[in-house]
Amino acid sequence: MIYFVGAGSGAPDLITLRGQKLLRQADVIIYAGSLVNPVLLEEKKPGCQVYNSARMTLEEVAAVMRESERQGKMTVRLHTGDPCLYGAVREQMDILEREGIPYESCPGVSSFCGAASALNLEYTLPDVSQSVIITRMAGRTQVPEREEIASLAAHHATMVVFLSAGMLEGLSGRLLAGGYQKDTPAAIVYKATWEEEEAYVCTVGTLAETARAHGITKTALILVGDVITHSSYRRSDLYNPQFETEYRRRKPD
């Protein structure tokens, strides 16, 4: 069996209990070495084979999985955050399906959740934003034309931009082209939940300047939207005494 396991956003104790159990049982671990906290590998059992996929191609990863399965071993494919976001897992799963190799997924804490915790944010504030757009800038790999940053920015929803810390001048330009103002709140969260975590609140217009001031060029998430300053939101109906639910009757005025 192959298990795709989310390692969490960085802090080793943010892996799920299920993920930790699978790590401890694994005969083979293939981990995303450039992003997964290596402290997690201390969970492995004696004799476990460990491979760093940062130095491997898809074909090499598949070969390890194939051989592990042939030998009746259990493999954990350890991805950063949650594998469903920018994990390149579908192509691995398709290979396994074609070859009749069973696999399962174990979710993890995504770094976009870790970034919110770094700033104690709620991404979905009433009357401010009820949607979160997770996206990235086009770089060495493209994004669909319909998902260009300016098009998404036009919604003025909360945005979490991955894989773009080295392109902040361009990102600011595209956000402004999409209708954001220069003073729209933004934030840079470097290595969310790691010991080295850094978080800086700024604006759309000062993203690049803020990153330069703190020497941040990669491994950072960019957050955009008025939820960052949480200065003008409406109280939620969820716990409002005037709001009746299946579990609670409306209170008198």
Summary of the structure (lengths in Angstrom):
residues: 253
radius of gyration: 20.9
end to end distance: 58.6
largest distance: 69.1
contacts: 785
relative contact order: 0.14
helix: 32%
strand: 20%
